[in-house]
Amino acid sequence: MNSKEEAIVVIPARRDSTRLPKKLSLAESGKPLLAHTVEQCLQASLPSRVVVAVDCEELAAIAETAGAQAVFTQPT
């Protein structure tokens, strides 16, 4: 049995936000906010993978380009 610690980071990401529409895909600093978030999580020492729970193709593409696995959530 392998006793190595494993952690998975899960980032919830919705396209619609109430105060700033599409804020996760805004690229004011050259890359989308979601990409910055994924990259910071990937640089942490413990997570073995980063998963982004998304509700649209646009955010899935951003997450995957940044190195995360995108998982689609069901609409509420």
Backbone as JSON Lines, residues from 0, in Angstrom:
{"i":0,"aa":"M","n":[0.83,-1.18,0.0],"ca":[0.0,0.0,0.0],"c":[0.88,1.25,0.0]}
{"i":1,"aa":"N","n":[0.54,2.21,-0.81],"ca":[1.28,3.45,-0.9],"c":[0.74,4.45,0.11]}
{"i":2,"aa":"S","n":[1.61,4.99,0.96],"ca":[1.16,5.91,2.0],"c":[1.35,7.37,1.61]}
{"i":3,"aa":"K","n":[1.67,7.63,0.37],"ca":[1.87,9.0,-0.1],"c":[0.57,9.8,0.05]}
{"i":4,"aa":"E","n":[0.71,11.01,0.6],"ca":[-0.46,11.87,0.73],"c":[-0.9,12.37,-0.64]}
{"i":5,"aa":"E","n":[-2.19,12.48,-0.8],"ca":[-2.73,12.97,-2.07],"c":[-3.83,13.97,-1.77]}
{"i":6,"aa":"A","n":[-3.82,15.04,-2.52],"ca":[-4.87,16.06,-2.37],"c":[-5.31,16.5,-3.75]}
{"i":7,"aa":"I","n":[-6.59,16.74,-3.86],"ca":[-7.15,17.25,-5.11],"c":[-7.8,18.59,-4.81]}
{"i":8,"aa":"V","n":[-7.47,19.58,-5.6],"ca":[-8.09,20.9,-5.47],"c":[-9.28,20.94,-6.41]}
{"i":9,"aa":"V","n":[-10.44,21.36,-5.9],"ca":[-11.63,21.52,-6.73],"c":[-12.01,23.0,-6.7]}
{"i":10,"aa":"I","n":[-12.08,23.6,-7.89],"ca":[-12.42,25.01,-8.02],"c":[-13.81,25.11,-8.64]}
{"i":11,"aa":"P","n":[-14.79,25.66,-7.93],"ca":[-16.1,25.87,-8.54],"c":[-16.06,27.11,-9.43]}
{"i":12,"aa":"A","n":[-16.51,26.99,-10.66],"ca":[-16.45,28.11,-11.6],"c":[-17.76,28.23,-12.38]}
{"i":13,"aa":"R","n":[-18.47,29.3,-12.14],"ca":[-19.71,29.58,-12.88],"c":[-19.49,30.73,-13.83]}
{"i":14,"aa":"R","n":[-20.11,30.67,-14.98],"ca":[-19.96,31.74,-15.96],"c":[-20.67,33.01,-15.51]}
{"i":15,"aa":"D","n":[-21.88,32.89,-14.99],"ca":[-22.66,34.07,-14.62],"c":[-22.35,34.5,-13.2]}
{"i":16,"aa":"S","n":[-21.94,35.74,-13.06],"ca":[-21.74,36.31,-11.74],"c":[-22.63,37.55,-11.64]}
{"i":17,"aa":"T","n":[-23.04,37.88,-10.44],"ca":[-24.03,38.95,-10.3],"c":[-23.46,40.35,-10.45]}
{"i":18,"aa":"R","n":[-22.3,40.62,-9.89],"ca":[-21.77,41.98,-9.94],"c":[-20.87,42.26,-11.12]}
{"i":19,"aa":"L","n":[-20.14,41.27,-11.6],"ca":[-19.23,41.47,-12.73],"c":[-19.4,40.29,-13.68]}
{"i":20,"aa":"P","n":[-20.24,40.45,-14.69],"ca":[-20.53,39.35,-15.63],"c":[-19.25,38.77,-16.26]}
{"i":21,"aa":"K","n":[-19.2,37.46,-16.33],"ca":[-18.09,36.71,-16.96],"c":[-16.72,37.04,-16.37]}
{"i":22,"aa":"K","n":[-16.67,37.34,-15.08],"ca":[-15.4,37.77,-14.49],"c":[-14.3,36.72,-14.59]}
{"i":23,"aa":"L","n":[-14.64,35.44,-14.55],"ca":[-13.6,34.41,-14.61],"c":[-12.91,34.32,-15.96]}
{"i":24,"aa":"S","n":[-13.56,34.83,-17.0],"ca":[-12.94,34.78,-18.33],"c":[-12.33,36.12,-18.74]}
{"i":25,"aa":"L","n":[-12.45,37.14,-17.89],"ca":[-11.84,38.43,-18.21],"c":[-10.32,38.32,-18.14]}
{"i":26,"aa":"A","n":[-9.67,38.91,-19.13],"ca":[-8.21,38.81,-19.22],"c":[-7.57,40.18,-19.1]}
{"i":27,"aa":"E","n":[-7.87,40.89,-18.04],"ca":[-7.34,42.24,-17.85],"c":[-5.83,42.26,-17.7]}
{"i":28,"aa":"S","n":[-5.24,41.21,-17.19],"ca":[-3.79,41.17,-16.99],"c":[-3.09,40.28,-18.01]}
{"i":29,"aa":"G","n":[-3.78,39.97,-19.1],"ca":[-3.18,39.15,-20.14],"c":[-3.68,37.72,-20.19]}
{"i":30,"aa":"K","n":[-4.24,37.24,-19.09],"ca":[-4.83,35.9,-19.08],"c":[-6.05,35.93,-18.18]}
{"i":31,"aa":"P","n":[-6.99,35.03,-18.42],"ca":[-8.22,35.02,-17.63],"c":[-7.98,34.77,-16.13]}
{"i":32,"aa":"L","n":[-8.85,35.33,-15.31],"ca":[-8.77,35.14,-13.86],"c":[-8.76,33.66,-13.49]}
{"i":33,"aa":"L","n":[-9.57,32.86,-14.16],"ca":[-9.59,31.43,-13.87],"c":[-8.24,30.79,-14.14]}
{"i":34,"aa":"A","n":[-7.55,31.21,-15.18],"ca":[-6.23,30.66,-15.49],"c":[-5.24,30.99,-14.38]}
{"i":35,"aa":"H","n":[-5.28,32.22,-13.87],"ca":[-4.41,32.59,-12.74],"c":[-4.67,31.69,-11.54]}
{"i":36,"aa":"T","n":[-5.95,31.46,-11.25],"ca":[-6.32,30.63,-10.1],"c":[-5.8,29.2,-10.25]}
{"i":37,"aa":"V","n":[-6.0,28.62,-11.43],"ca":[-5.53,27.26,-11.69],"c":[-4.01,27.19,-11.55]}
{"i":38,"aa":"E","n":[-3.31,28.13,-12.14],"ca":[-1.85,28.12,-12.1],"c":[-1.32,28.21,-10.67]}
{"i":39,"aa":"Q","n":[-1.95,29.03,-9.84],"ca":[-1.53,29.13,-8.44],"c":[-1.76,27.82,-7.7]}
{"i":40,"aa":"C","n":[-2.87,27.18,-7.97],"ca":[-3.14,25.88,-7.33],"c":[-2.14,24.82,-7.77]}
{"i":41,"aa":"L","n":[-1.77,24.83,-9.04],"ca":[-0.81,23.85,-9.55],"c":[0.58,24.06,-8.95]}
{"i":42,"aa":"Q","n":[0.89,25.28,-8.54],"ca":[2.19,25.57,-7.95],"c":[2.28,25.17,-6.47]}
{"i":43,"aa":"A","n":[1.15,24.9,-5.86],"ca":[1.15,24.49,-4.45],"c":[1.85,23.14,-4.32]}
{"i":44,"aa":"S","n":[2.39,22.85,-3.16],"ca":[3.22,21.65,-3.01],"c":[2.45,20.34,-2.92]}
{"i":45,"aa":"L","n":[1.25,20.33,-2.39],"ca":[0.58,19.06,-2.15],"c":[-0.39,18.57,-3.22]}
{"i":46,"aa":"P","n":[-1.17,19.41,-3.86],"ca":[-2.19,18.85,-4.77],"c":[-1.6,17.99,-5.87]}
{"i":47,"aa":"S","n":[-2.23,16.83,-6.09],"ca":[-1.79,15.96,-7.17],"c":[-2.51,16.32,-8.47]}
{"i":48,"aa":"R","n":[-3.65,16.98,-8.34],"ca":[-4.34,17.47,-9.53],"c":[-5.32,18.57,-9.15]}
{"i":49,"aa":"V","n":[-5.68,19.35,-10.16],"ca":[-6.62,20.45,-9.98],"c":[-7.81,20.18,-10.89]}
{"i":50,"aa":"V","n":[-9.0,20.22,-10.32],"ca":[-10.24,19.99,-11.05],"c":[-11.07,21.27,-10.97]}
{"i":51,"aa":"V","n":[-11.6,21.7,-12.12],"ca":[-12.47,22.87,-12.14],"c":[-13.87,22.42,-12.52]}
{"i":52,"aa":"A","n":[-14.83,22.7,-11.64],"ca":[-16.23,22.38,-11.9],"c":[-16.83,23.54,-12.68]}
{"i":53,"aa":"V","n":[-17.15,23.31,-13.95],"ca":[-17.58,24.39,-14.85],"c":[-19.01,24.17,-15.32]}
{"i":54,"aa":"D","n":[-19.59,25.26,-15.85],"ca":[-20.94,25.17,-16.39],"c":[-21.03,25.57,-17.86]}
{"i":55,"aa":"C","n":[-19.86,25.78,-18.51],"ca":[-19.88,26.15,-19.93],"c":[-18.57,25.75,-20.6]}
{"i":56,"aa":"E","n":[-18.61,25.65,-21.91],"ca":[-17.43,25.27,-22.71],"c":[-16.3,26.29,-22.58]}
{"i":57,"aa":"E","n":[-16.65,27.57,-22.51],"ca":[-15.63,28.62,-22.43],"c":[-14.74,28.43,-21.19]}
{"i":58,"aa":"L","n":[-15.34,28.22,-20.04],"ca":[-14.56,28.03,-18.82],"c":[-13.82,26.69,-18.85]}
{"i":59,"aa":"A","n":[-14.4,25.68,-19.46],"ca":[-13.71,24.39,-19.59],"c":[-12.43,24.55,-20.39]}
{"i":60,"aa":"A","n":[-12.5,25.29,-21.47],"ca":[-11.32,25.51,-22.31],"c":[-10.24,26.28,-21.56]}
{"i":61,"aa":"I","n":[-10.64,27.29,-20.81],"ca":[-9.67,28.06,-20.02],"c":[-9.0,27.16,-18.99]}
{"i":62,"aa":"A","n":[-9.8,26.37,-18.28],"ca":[-9.26,25.48,-17.25],"c":[-8.28,24.47,-17.83]}
{"i":63,"aa":"E","n":[-8.66,23.85,-18.93],"ca":[-7.8,22.83,-19.53],"c":[-6.52,23.43,-20.1]}
{"i":64,"aa":"T","n":[-6.62,24.6,-20.7],"ca":[-5.43,25.28,-21.22],"c":[-4.45,25.61,-20.09]}
{"i":65,"aa":"A","n":[-4.99,25.93,-18.92],"ca":[-4.15,26.27,-17.77],"c":[-3.59,25.04,-17.07]}
{"i":66,"aa":"G","n":[-4.06,23.84,-17.44],"ca":[-3.5,22.62,-16.88],"c":[-4.4,21.86,-15.92]}
{"i":67,"aa":"A","n":[-5.65,22.26,-15.8],"ca":[-6.59,21.58,-14.91],"c":[-7.49,20.63,-15.69]}
{"i":68,"aa":"Q","n":[-8.17,19.79,-14.96],"ca":[-9.2,18.92,-15.54],"c":[-10.53,19.65,-15.37]}
{"i":69,"aa":"A","n":[-11.31,19.77,-16.43],"ca":[-12.63,20.41,-16.35],"c":[-13.7,19.34,-16.23]}
{"i":70,"aa":"V","n":[-14.62,19.55,-15.29],"ca":[-15.75,18.65,-15.07],"c":[-17.01,19.49,-15.14]}
{"i":71,"aa":"F","n":[-17.96,19.07,-15.97],"ca":[-19.19,19.85,-16.12],"c":[-20.16,19.54,-14.99]}
{"i":72,"aa":"T","n":[-20.75,20.6,-14.45],"ca":[-21.78,20.46,-13.43],"c":[-23.14,20.44,-14.1]}
{"i":73,"aa":"Q","n":[-24.13,19.95,-13.4],"ca":[-25.48,19.94,-13.94],"c":[-26.12,21.3,-13.67]}
{"i":74,"aa":"P","n":[-26.93,21.78,-14.6],"ca":[-27.61,23.06,-14.36],"c":[-28.57,22.95,-13.18]}
{"i":75,"aa":"T","n":[-28.71,24.06,-12.46],"ca":[-29.61,24.04,-11.3],"c":[-30.94,24.65,-11.64]}
